[in-house]
């Protein structure tokens, strides 16, 4: 039996780029429906949606990274984050799959990315044999901290 630990990762796309996030930080995957604009909000936090009576801010992280699309498509989703202090979700162009990833496949984030503003959001790079490529994993804590600093809505 292997002594390395596996984690469950949800893989998603922004445009042609594929990324991952630990599924333990995702409460729910939602279709993008009935979004409303928020005047004077920053472009990465300028829309909200009603989820069963709760107002959820939509974080367009792809706008900070300058990847993906700017319009909703039939596969667009919001990954509702699991955090007791935040009511927010991350917009994605599409959800690809969920897989267990062995932590032995984790590699450091490339220096070129870790030194940029996005470095605080990246956890690791994983080499996936099933996809024959490397995919960046997001650091949920980095995302939560950024949103709290940005003055997100509290529960």
ROBA-264782 format. One line per field, with one value per residue: residue in three letters; z, x, y of N, C-alpha, C, O in turn. Coordinates in nm, 4 decimals, always signed. Each point is the difference from the previous one (the first is absolute). Layout:
N
type = [ala_...] .
nc3 = [Z_...] .
nc1 = [X_...] .
nc2 = [Y_...] .
cac3 = [Z_...] .
cac1 = [X_...] .
cac2 = [Y_...] .
cc3 = [Z_...] .
cc1 = [X_...] .
cc2 = [Y_...] .
oc3 = [Z_...] .
oc1 = [X_...] .
oc2 = [Y_...] .
% end
This chain:
155
type = [unk_unk_unk_unk_unk_unk_unk_unk_unk_unk_unk_unk_unk_unk_unk_unk_unk_unk_unk_unk_unk_unk_unk_unk_unk_unk_unk_unk_unk_unk_unk_unk_unk_unk_unk_unk_unk_unk_unk_unk_unk_unk_unk_unk_unk_unk_unk_unk_unk_unk_unk_unk_unk_unk_unk_unk_unk_unk_unk_unk_unk_unk_unk_unk_unk_unk_unk_unk_unk_unk_unk_unk_unk_unk_unk_unk_unk_unk_unk_unk_unk_unk_unk_unk_unk_unk_unk_unk_unk_unk_unk_unk_unk_unk_unk_unk_unk_unk_unk_unk_unk_unk_unk_unk_unk_unk_unk_unk_unk_unk_unk_unk_unk_unk_unk_unk_unk_unk_unk_unk_unk_unk_unk_unk_unk_unk_unk_unk_unk_unk_unk_unk_unk_unk_unk_unk_unk_unk_unk_unk_unk_unk_unk_unk_unk_unk_unk_unk_unk_unk_unk_unk_unk_unk_unk] .
nc3 = [+0.0000_-0.1474_-0.0177_-0.2170_+0.0346_+0.0500_-0.1930_+0.1353_-0.2058_+0.0732_-0.1559_-0.0139_-0.0856_-0.0752_-0.0870_-0.0815_+0.1170_+0.0155_+0.1015_+0.1645_+0.0542_+0.1700_-0.0469_+0.0847_-0.1865_-0.0671_+0.0012_-0.1418_-0.1007_-0.0334_-0.0156_-0.2001_+0.2139_-0.1790_-0.1821_+0.1946_-0.1441_-0.0174_+0.0274_-0.1859_-0.0882_+0.1727_-0.1484_+0.1542_+0.0181_-0.2202_+0.1081_-0.0486_+0.1831_-0.1208_+0.2108_-0.1508_-0.1565_-0.1106_+0.1399_-0.2193_+0.1522_-0.1672_+0.0710_-0.0570_+0.1073_-0.0890_+0.1321_+0.1839_-0.0202_+0.0211_+0.1458_-0.1720_+0.0832_-0.1853_-0.1277_+0.0481_+0.1157_-0.1978_-0.0891_-0.0855_+0.0923_+0.1463_+0.0066_+0.0334_+0.0332_+0.0221_+0.0280_+0.1820_-0.0881_-0.1043_-0.0973_+0.0010_-0.1852_-0.0371_-0.0728_-0.0772_-0.1044_+0.1270_+0.0113_+0.0979_+0.1810_+0.0254_+0.0988_-0.0129_+0.1666_-0.1423_+0.2199_-0.0228_-0.0208_+0.2261_-0.1148_+0.0113_+0.1521_-0.1995_-0.0200_-0.1955_+0.0435_+0.0361_-0.1942_-0.1106_-0.1210_-0.2083_-0.0033_+0.0076_-0.2239_-0.0302_-0.0751_-0.1621_-0.0170_-0.1364_+0.0918_-0.1807_+0.1498_+0.1828_+0.1296_+0.1264_+0.2104_-0.0685_+0.2127_-0.0918_+0.1689_-0.0098_+0.0233_+0.0570_+0.0838_-0.1533_-0.0702_+0.1187_-0.0030_-0.1794_-0.0099_+0.1106_-0.1052_-0.1248_+0.1885_-0.0107_-0.1621_+0.1571_+0.0927] .
nc1 = [+0.0838_-0.1378_+0.2173_+0.0069_+0.0433_-0.1904_+0.0372_-0.1639_+0.0268_-0.0368_-0.0704_+0.1533_-0.1959_+0.2089_-0.2047_+0.1822_-0.0546_+0.1770_-0.2028_+0.1361_-0.1619_+0.1279_-0.0049_+0.1971_+0.1141_-0.0296_-0.0845_+0.0716_-0.1096_+0.0839_-0.2167_+0.0982_-0.0422_-0.1202_+0.1309_+0.1038_-0.0796_+0.2242_-0.1901_+0.1005_-0.1265_+0.1189_+0.1492_+0.1553_-0.0639_+0.0282_+0.0659_-0.2178_+0.0218_-0.1881_+0.0836_-0.1615_-0.0169_+0.1250_+0.0517_-0.0231_+0.1628_-0.0259_+0.0871_+0.0212_-0.0112_-0.1826_-0.1594_-0.0385_-0.1315_-0.1999_-0.1507_+0.0369_-0.1825_-0.0708_+0.0248_-0.2030_+0.0837_-0.0249_+0.1964_-0.0906_+0.2002_-0.1518_+0.2118_-0.1839_+0.0585_+0.1738_-0.1731_+0.1147_+0.2054_+0.0546_-0.0369_+0.1277_-0.0101_+0.0561_+0.0455_-0.1679_+0.1998_+0.1666_-0.1841_+0.2026_+0.1140_-0.0571_+0.1619_+0.0241_+0.0390_+0.1130_-0.0278_-0.0346_-0.2243_-0.0119_-0.0912_+0.2237_-0.0733_-0.0992_+0.2197_+0.0221_-0.0372_+0.1614_+0.1099_-0.1169_-0.0945_+0.0549_+0.1927_-0.0693_-0.0035_+0.2135_-0.1208_-0.1377_+0.2003_-0.1768_+0.1269_-0.0959_+0.0170_-0.1344_+0.1148_+0.1090_-0.0741_+0.1019_-0.0223_-0.0768_+0.1488_-0.2233_+0.0946_-0.0803_+0.1665_+0.1253_-0.0833_+0.0258_+0.2035_+0.0459_-0.0812_+0.1272_+0.1795_-0.0624_+0.0362_+0.1199_-0.1410_-0.0745_+0.1027] .
nc2 = [-0.1191_+0.0946_+0.0609_-0.0557_+0.2162_-0.1074_+0.1083_+0.0693_-0.0885_+0.2104_-0.1470_+0.1654_+0.0718_+0.0412_+0.0233_+0.1019_+0.1838_-0.1382_-0.0031_+0.0696_-0.1476_+0.0760_-0.2193_-0.0603_+0.0556_-0.2142_+0.2070_+0.1628_-0.1683_+0.2071_-0.0591_+0.0271_+0.0593_+0.0592_-0.0071_+0.0383_+0.1520_+0.0060_+0.1169_+0.0753_-0.1609_-0.0823_+0.0786_+0.0420_+0.2143_-0.0379_-0.1854_+0.0399_-0.1297_-0.0199_+0.0035_-0.0501_+0.1641_-0.1477_+0.1663_-0.0468_+0.0283_+0.1479_-0.1943_+0.2163_-0.1980_-0.0970_+0.0840_-0.1215_-0.1815_+0.1032_-0.0842_-0.1373_-0.1017_+0.1011_-0.1826_+0.0833_-0.1724_-0.1014_+0.0587_+0.1867_+0.0469_-0.0774_+0.0788_-0.1244_+0.2150_-0.1408_+0.1418_-0.0642_+0.0231_-0.1908_+0.1990_-0.1834_+0.1265_-0.2131_+0.2085_-0.1307_-0.0126_-0.0845_-0.1275_-0.0009_+0.0747_-0.2171_+0.1225_-0.2234_+0.1450_-0.1304_-0.0278_-0.2191_+0.0092_-0.0075_+0.1688_+0.0165_+0.1484_-0.0252_-0.0485_-0.1072_-0.2174_-0.1499_+0.0163_-0.1542_+0.1655_-0.0606_+0.1140_+0.2116_+0.0298_+0.0605_-0.1734_-0.0680_-0.0979_-0.0031_-0.1608_+0.0937_-0.1666_+0.0218_+0.1420_-0.1491_+0.0232_+0.1893_-0.0671_+0.1910_-0.0267_-0.0129_+0.2018_-0.2013_-0.1243_-0.1062_-0.1972_-0.1905_-0.0957_-0.1280_-0.2096_-0.1458_-0.0872_-0.1771_-0.1156_-0.1892_-0.0709_+0.1384_-0.1816] .
cac3 = [+0.0000_-0.0121_+0.1174_-0.0418_+0.0183_-0.1172_+0.0241_-0.1078_-0.0673_-0.1056_-0.1103_-0.0736_-0.1091_-0.0413_-0.1375_-0.0299_+0.1144_+0.1018_+0.1340_+0.0992_+0.1374_+0.0869_+0.0065_+0.1371_+0.0125_-0.0847_+0.0606_-0.1010_-0.1359_-0.0405_-0.1322_+0.0082_-0.0283_+0.0584_+0.0631_+0.0026_+0.0113_+0.1208_-0.0454_+0.0637_+0.0567_-0.0887_-0.1074_+0.0376_+0.1003_-0.0341_-0.0197_+0.1083_-0.0365_+0.1107_+0.0125_+0.1006_+0.0973_+0.0443_-0.1024_-0.0162_-0.0905_-0.0969_-0.0142_-0.1340_+0.0150_-0.1354_-0.0429_+0.0571_-0.0715_-0.1436_-0.0746_-0.0114_-0.0762_+0.0723_-0.0118_+0.0489_-0.0993_+0.0575_+0.0947_+0.1077_+0.1344_+0.1166_+0.1052_+0.1282_+0.0932_+0.1346_+0.0998_+0.0900_+0.0006_-0.1323_-0.0861_-0.1320_-0.0893_-0.1060_-0.1351_-0.0894_-0.1313_+0.0042_+0.0919_-0.0816_+0.0641_+0.1375_+0.0115_+0.1121_-0.0434_+0.0976_+0.0322_-0.0518_-0.1339_+0.0142_-0.0297_+0.0352_-0.0998_-0.0709_+0.0549_-0.0760_+0.0497_+0.1446_+0.0293_-0.0451_+0.0920_+0.0072_+0.0794_+0.1303_-0.0197_-0.0522_+0.1017_-0.0587_-0.1357_+0.0044_-0.1259_-0.0075_-0.1040_-0.0777_-0.0922_-0.0636_+0.0095_+0.1335_+0.0283_+0.1213_+0.1045_+0.0750_+0.1452_+0.0470_+0.1082_-0.0649_-0.0571_+0.1114_+0.0582_-0.0948_+0.0023_+0.1284_-0.0096_-0.0966_+0.0634_-0.0423_+0.0880_+0.1088_+0.0349] .
cac1 = [-0.0838_+0.0773_-0.0075_-0.0332_-0.1395_-0.0722_-0.1046_-0.0977_+0.0130_-0.0938_+0.0690_-0.0882_+0.0629_-0.0215_+0.0481_+0.0695_+0.0846_-0.0617_+0.0503_-0.0620_-0.0171_-0.0402_-0.1462_-0.0463_-0.0289_-0.1147_-0.1255_-0.0992_+0.0227_-0.1275_-0.0166_-0.0048_-0.1367_-0.0517_+0.1018_-0.0303_+0.1207_+0.0211_+0.0628_+0.1207_+0.0834_+0.1120_-0.0453_+0.0084_-0.1042_-0.1067_-0.1297_-0.0517_-0.1140_-0.0811_+0.0063_-0.0982_-0.0213_+0.1273_+0.0691_+0.1366_+0.0865_+0.0706_+0.1396_+0.0508_+0.1443_+0.0575_+0.0277_+0.1298_+0.1012_-0.0139_-0.0222_-0.1401_-0.0930_-0.0686_-0.1441_-0.0503_-0.0382_-0.0849_+0.0778_+0.0496_-0.0409_+0.0538_+0.0423_-0.0327_+0.1070_-0.0359_+0.0682_-0.1048_-0.0065_-0.0240_-0.1087_+0.0535_+0.0310_+0.0954_-0.0500_+0.0848_-0.0617_-0.0592_+0.0571_+0.0500_-0.0020_+0.0470_+0.0914_+0.0924_+0.1357_+0.1009_+0.0839_+0.1355_+0.0052_+0.0039_+0.1262_-0.0096_-0.0502_+0.1140_+0.0445_-0.0564_-0.1358_-0.0031_+0.0458_-0.1014_-0.1131_-0.0806_+0.0706_-0.0652_-0.1177_+0.0381_+0.0497_+0.0947_-0.0214_-0.0094_+0.0172_-0.1058_+0.0242_-0.1220_-0.0185_+0.1303_+0.0422_+0.0047_-0.1108_+0.0207_-0.1020_-0.0175_+0.0063_-0.1279_+0.0252_+0.0410_-0.1204_-0.0819_+0.0640_-0.0153_-0.1391_-0.0246_+0.0675_-0.0731_-0.1228_-0.1128_-0.1162_+0.0100_-0.1275] .
cac2 = [+0.1191_+0.1235_+0.0860_+0.1365_+0.0365_+0.0487_+0.0998_+0.0071_+0.1290_+0.0343_+0.0658_+0.0899_+0.0757_+0.1377_-0.0050_-0.1260_-0.0322_-0.0844_+0.0226_-0.0861_+0.0478_-0.1111_-0.0052_+0.0241_+0.1430_+0.0308_-0.0428_-0.0349_+0.0492_+0.0581_+0.0611_+0.1456_+0.0426_+0.1248_+0.0834_+0.1423_+0.0831_+0.0792_+0.1247_+0.0537_-0.1065_-0.0338_-0.0903_-0.1409_-0.0270_+0.0930_-0.0633_-0.0832_-0.0843_-0.0491_-0.1459_-0.0410_+0.1062_+0.0581_+0.0784_-0.0504_+0.0763_-0.0837_+0.0411_-0.0275_-0.0110_-0.0032_+0.1378_+0.0350_-0.0774_+0.0295_-0.1239_-0.0393_+0.0819_+0.1071_-0.0191_-0.1276_-0.0985_-0.1044_-0.0802_+0.0868_-0.0397_+0.0697_-0.0924_+0.0622_-0.0341_-0.0438_+0.0818_+0.0506_+0.1454_+0.0562_-0.0455_+0.0294_-0.1093_+0.0303_-0.0259_-0.0796_-0.0217_-0.1342_-0.0987_-0.1119_-0.1312_-0.0110_-0.1138_-0.0065_+0.0311_-0.0393_+0.1158_-0.0202_+0.0595_+0.1452_+0.0675_+0.1426_+0.0940_+0.0607_+0.1288_+0.1121_+0.0252_+0.0225_+0.1356_+0.0956_+0.0162_-0.1217_-0.0998_-0.0200_-0.0837_-0.1310_-0.0917_-0.0946_-0.0488_-0.1464_-0.0716_-0.0993_-0.1003_-0.0216_+0.1119_+0.0192_+0.1393_+0.0589_+0.0912_+0.0780_-0.0100_+0.1231_-0.0027_+0.0548_+0.0963_+0.1249_+0.0600_+0.0477_+0.1185_+0.1103_+0.0454_+0.0669_+0.1300_+0.0819_+0.0479_-0.0816_-0.0091_-0.0977_-0.0628] .
cc3 = [+0.0000_+0.1241_-0.0382_+0.0081_-0.1321_+0.0439_-0.1194_-0.0565_-0.1066_-0.1052_-0.0802_-0.1049_+0.0048_-0.1389_-0.0277_+0.1156_+0.1033_+0.1329_+0.0953_+0.1343_+0.0830_+0.0202_+0.1414_+0.0234_-0.0860_+0.0662_-0.1043_-0.1354_-0.0539_-0.1460_+0.0215_-0.0442_+0.0717_+0.0759_-0.0129_+0.0124_+0.1340_-0.0428_+0.0858_+0.0671_-0.0939_-0.1020_+0.0353_+0.1049_-0.0306_-0.0304_+0.1213_-0.0554_+0.1274_-0.0031_+0.1168_+0.1148_+0.0557_-0.1166_-0.0006_-0.0989_-0.0923_-0.0229_-0.1379_+0.0050_-0.1354_-0.0512_+0.0595_-0.0751_-0.1496_-0.0840_-0.0085_-0.0782_+0.0888_-0.0048_+0.0540_-0.1164_+0.0664_+0.1026_+0.1169_+0.1342_+0.1037_+0.1038_+0.1323_+0.1031_+0.1376_+0.0995_+0.0900_-0.0038_-0.1336_-0.0658_-0.1418_-0.0794_-0.1061_-0.1335_-0.0754_-0.1324_-0.0076_+0.1052_-0.0836_+0.0663_+0.1458_+0.0066_+0.1330_-0.0560_+0.1136_+0.0257_-0.0456_-0.1405_+0.0044_-0.0272_+0.0426_-0.1151_-0.0697_+0.0546_-0.0705_+0.0486_+0.1475_+0.0364_-0.0463_+0.1040_+0.0152_+0.0872_+0.1340_-0.0087_-0.0413_+0.1079_-0.0547_-0.1471_+0.0127_-0.1396_-0.0013_-0.1157_-0.0890_-0.1026_-0.0754_-0.0040_+0.1455_+0.0145_+0.1315_+0.0949_+0.0750_+0.1493_+0.0528_+0.1107_-0.0566_-0.0596_+0.1112_+0.0594_-0.0906_+0.0077_+0.1303_+0.0004_-0.0924_+0.0556_-0.0456_+0.1013_+0.1021_+0.0242_+0.1263] .
cc1 = [+0.0875_-0.0184_-0.0316_-0.1507_-0.0599_-0.1038_-0.0931_+0.0004_-0.1082_+0.0784_-0.1005_+0.0796_-0.0378_+0.0588_+0.0609_+0.0861_-0.0762_+0.0718_-0.0683_-0.0114_-0.0447_-0.1509_-0.0519_-0.0337_-0.1179_-0.1254_-0.0961_+0.0434_-0.1359_+0.0012_-0.0069_-0.1391_-0.0300_+0.1056_-0.0386_+0.1298_+0.0050_+0.0725_+0.1207_+0.0887_+0.1175_-0.0432_+0.0060_-0.1040_-0.1265_-0.1349_-0.0360_-0.1100_-0.0686_+0.0038_-0.0900_-0.0130_+0.1264_+0.0618_+0.1462_+0.0742_+0.0717_+0.1385_+0.0489_+0.1523_+0.0696_+0.0305_+0.1320_+0.1125_+0.0033_-0.0037_-0.1499_-0.0823_-0.0624_-0.1516_-0.0374_-0.0342_-0.0840_+0.0729_+0.0536_-0.0572_+0.0582_+0.0327_-0.0224_+0.1021_-0.0535_+0.0856_-0.1071_-0.0168_-0.0420_-0.1226_+0.0439_+0.0250_+0.0970_-0.0631_+0.1016_-0.0738_-0.0654_+0.0703_+0.0372_-0.0219_+0.0412_+0.0860_+0.0729_+0.1401_+0.0951_+0.0923_+0.1444_+0.0146_+0.0068_+0.1400_-0.0143_-0.0579_+0.1216_+0.0331_-0.0636_-0.1404_-0.0007_+0.0440_-0.0978_-0.1110_-0.0813_+0.0646_-0.0659_-0.1217_+0.0330_+0.0633_+0.1123_-0.0329_-0.0057_+0.0175_-0.1015_+0.0260_-0.1224_-0.0218_+0.1284_+0.0417_+0.0046_-0.1137_+0.0300_-0.1172_-0.0068_+0.0049_-0.1258_+0.0199_+0.0438_-0.1181_-0.0873_+0.0594_-0.0141_-0.1420_-0.0336_+0.0646_-0.0750_-0.1334_-0.1232_-0.1121_+0.0205_-0.1366_-0.0544] .
cc2 = [+0.1244_+0.0860_+0.1441_+0.0213_+0.0488_+0.1024_+0.0000_+0.1420_+0.0139_+0.0781_+0.0813_+0.0753_+0.1469_+0.0058_-0.1361_-0.0479_-0.0804_+0.0208_-0.0980_+0.0693_-0.1195_+0.0043_+0.0254_+0.1474_+0.0437_-0.0546_-0.0541_+0.0564_+0.0437_+0.0426_+0.1507_+0.0439_+0.1306_+0.0807_+0.1462_+0.0793_+0.0732_+0.1273_+0.0390_-0.1062_-0.0266_-0.1053_-0.1480_-0.0380_+0.0792_-0.0655_-0.0856_-0.0898_-0.0478_-0.1526_-0.0396_+0.1019_+0.0627_+0.0762_-0.0434_+0.0890_-0.0968_+0.0598_-0.0432_+0.0008_-0.0002_+0.1401_+0.0492_-0.0702_+0.0300_-0.1281_-0.0257_+0.0994_+0.1069_-0.0157_-0.1375_-0.0908_-0.1074_-0.0875_+0.0817_-0.0444_+0.0954_-0.1065_+0.0713_-0.0470_-0.0355_+0.0787_+0.0608_+0.1516_+0.0603_-0.0613_+0.0314_-0.1267_+0.0473_-0.0357_-0.0846_-0.0187_-0.1370_-0.0836_-0.1216_-0.1351_+0.0133_-0.1256_+0.0046_+0.0219_-0.0345_+0.1183_-0.0180_+0.0586_+0.1525_+0.0515_+0.1463_+0.0817_+0.0606_+0.1385_+0.1188_+0.0342_+0.0348_+0.1412_+0.1064_+0.0088_-0.1276_-0.1073_-0.0287_-0.0912_-0.1427_-0.0856_-0.0871_-0.0194_-0.1515_-0.0561_-0.1122_-0.0949_-0.0167_+0.1105_+0.0329_+0.1462_+0.0427_+0.1001_+0.0711_-0.0190_+0.1323_-0.0264_+0.0675_+0.1026_+0.1350_+0.0734_+0.0576_+0.1278_+0.1218_+0.0567_+0.0718_+0.1370_+0.0947_+0.0484_-0.0744_+0.0054_-0.1103_-0.0607_+0.0606] .
oc3 = [+0.0704_+0.0578_+0.0878_-0.0131_-0.0763_+0.1079_-0.1116_+0.0738_-0.0767_+0.0311_-0.0256_-0.0017_+0.0366_-0.0152_+0.0275_-0.0086_+0.0342_+0.0059_-0.0397_+0.0283_-0.0462_+0.0300_+0.0163_+0.0975_-0.0033_+0.0258_+0.0238_-0.0064_-0.0060_-0.0513_+0.1027_-0.1173_+0.1123_+0.1162_-0.0970_+0.0735_+0.0614_-0.0303_+0.1215_+0.0690_-0.1195_+0.0293_-0.0597_+0.0341_+0.0919_-0.0635_+0.0703_-0.1077_+0.1065_-0.0993_+0.1164_+0.1178_+0.0759_-0.1131_+0.1021_-0.1115_+0.0417_-0.0423_-0.0283_-0.0481_-0.0123_-0.0839_-0.0637_-0.0206_-0.0696_-0.1014_+0.0784_-0.0697_+0.1227_+0.0586_-0.0012_-0.1014_+0.1210_+0.0837_+0.0883_+0.0101_-0.0276_+0.0384_+0.0375_+0.0256_+0.0442_+0.0264_-0.0502_+0.0405_-0.0044_+0.0195_-0.0576_+0.0553_-0.0249_-0.0194_+0.0057_-0.0039_-0.0627_+0.0365_-0.0796_-0.0578_+0.0457_-0.0435_+0.0591_-0.1009_+0.1123_-0.0944_-0.0074_-0.0470_-0.1042_+0.0434_+0.0118_-0.1168_+0.0670_+0.0313_+0.0644_-0.0010_+0.0425_+0.1074_+0.0342_+0.0983_+0.1055_+0.0367_+0.0499_+0.1016_-0.0023_+0.0784_+0.0552_-0.0491_+0.0701_-0.0980_+0.0846_-0.1162_-0.1213_-0.1029_-0.0901_-0.1010_+0.0895_-0.0943_+0.0955_-0.0405_+0.0344_+0.0480_-0.0059_+0.0048_+0.0498_+0.0090_-0.0109_+0.0252_+0.0483_+0.0077_-0.0007_+0.0497_+0.0215_-0.0673_-0.0134_+0.1162_-0.0342_-0.0330_+0.0463] .
oc1 = [+0.1009_-0.1085_-0.0161_-0.0792_+0.0662_-0.0584_+0.0403_-0.0124_-0.0259_+0.0644_-0.1117_+0.1231_-0.1111_+0.1219_-0.0618_+0.0609_-0.1137_+0.1225_-0.0917_+0.0710_-0.0778_-0.0573_-0.1155_-0.0674_-0.0339_-0.0101_-0.0718_+0.0690_-0.0938_+0.1024_-0.0490_-0.0357_+0.0447_-0.0199_-0.0643_+0.0901_-0.1034_+0.1193_+0.0004_+0.0959_-0.0088_-0.0886_-0.0721_-0.0118_-0.0647_-0.0856_+0.0865_-0.0540_+0.0611_-0.0373_+0.0392_+0.0027_-0.0086_+0.0002_+0.0686_-0.0472_+0.0409_+0.0137_+0.0096_+0.0654_+0.1137_+0.0886_+0.0713_+0.1070_+0.0948_+0.0688_-0.0773_+0.0525_+0.0090_-0.0726_+0.0803_-0.0533_-0.0220_-0.0645_+0.0651_-0.1162_+0.0943_-0.0859_+0.0780_+0.0133_-0.1025_+0.1150_-0.0979_-0.1046_-0.0431_-0.0312_-0.0431_+0.0146_+0.0123_-0.0468_+0.1200_-0.1231_-0.1048_+0.1145_-0.0805_-0.0621_+0.0428_-0.0414_+0.0178_+0.0375_-0.0157_+0.0504_+0.0746_+0.1121_+0.0083_+0.0988_-0.1116_+0.0115_+0.0966_-0.0897_-0.0361_-0.0390_-0.0774_-0.0346_+0.0165_-0.0003_-0.0591_-0.0658_+0.0067_-0.0474_-0.0881_+0.0822_+0.1100_-0.1062_+0.0819_-0.0524_+0.0042_+0.0023_+0.0129_-0.0634_-0.0003_+0.0518_-0.0456_-0.0346_+0.0479_-0.1161_+0.1027_-0.0425_-0.0124_-0.0711_-0.0418_-0.0086_-0.0475_-0.0724_-0.0275_-0.0184_-0.0741_-0.0583_-0.0008_-0.0711_-0.1069_+0.0207_+0.0437_-0.1027_-0.1071] .
oc2 = [+0.0047_+0.0060_+0.0848_-0.0934_+0.0702_-0.0104_-0.0327_+0.0977_-0.0927_+0.1002_-0.0447_-0.0035_+0.0384_-0.0087_-0.1029_-0.1066_+0.0326_+0.0097_-0.0720_+0.0965_-0.0834_+0.1047_+0.0392_+0.0332_+0.1183_-0.1199_-0.0971_+0.1018_-0.0795_+0.0450_+0.0471_-0.0102_+0.0235_+0.0355_+0.0401_-0.0404_+0.0263_-0.0040_-0.0201_+0.0347_+0.0282_-0.0802_-0.0799_-0.1177_+0.0501_+0.0617_-0.0522_+0.0250_-0.0094_-0.0625_+0.0075_-0.0357_+0.0966_-0.0487_+0.0046_+0.0224_-0.1084_+0.1148_-0.1194_+0.0926_+0.0455_+0.0165_+0.0776_+0.0574_-0.0362_-0.0114_+0.0550_+0.0868_-0.0059_+0.0803_-0.0933_+0.0452_+0.0049_-0.0631_-0.0558_-0.0395_+0.0741_-0.0794_+0.0875_-0.1197_+0.0518_-0.0352_+0.0552_+0.0507_+0.1152_-0.1174_+0.0999_-0.1091_+0.1199_-0.1123_+0.0271_-0.0016_-0.0156_+0.0267_-0.0484_-0.0893_+0.1060_-0.1075_+0.1066_-0.0597_+0.0479_+0.0608_+0.0976_+0.0194_+0.0650_-0.0592_+0.0507_-0.0372_+0.0366_+0.0783_+0.0985_+0.1168_+0.0858_+0.0493_+0.1171_-0.0741_-0.0228_-0.0974_-0.1123_-0.0508_-0.0860_+0.0475_-0.0025_+0.0382_-0.0594_+0.0529_-0.0894_+0.0404_-0.0169_-0.0230_+0.0839_+0.0476_-0.0711_+0.0712_-0.0612_+0.0048_+0.0586_-0.1051_+0.1223_+0.1003_+0.1046_+0.1224_+0.1130_+0.0964_+0.1098_+0.1214_+0.0982_+0.0964_+0.1212_+0.0746_+0.0596_+0.0352_-0.1099_+0.0593_-0.0394] .
% end
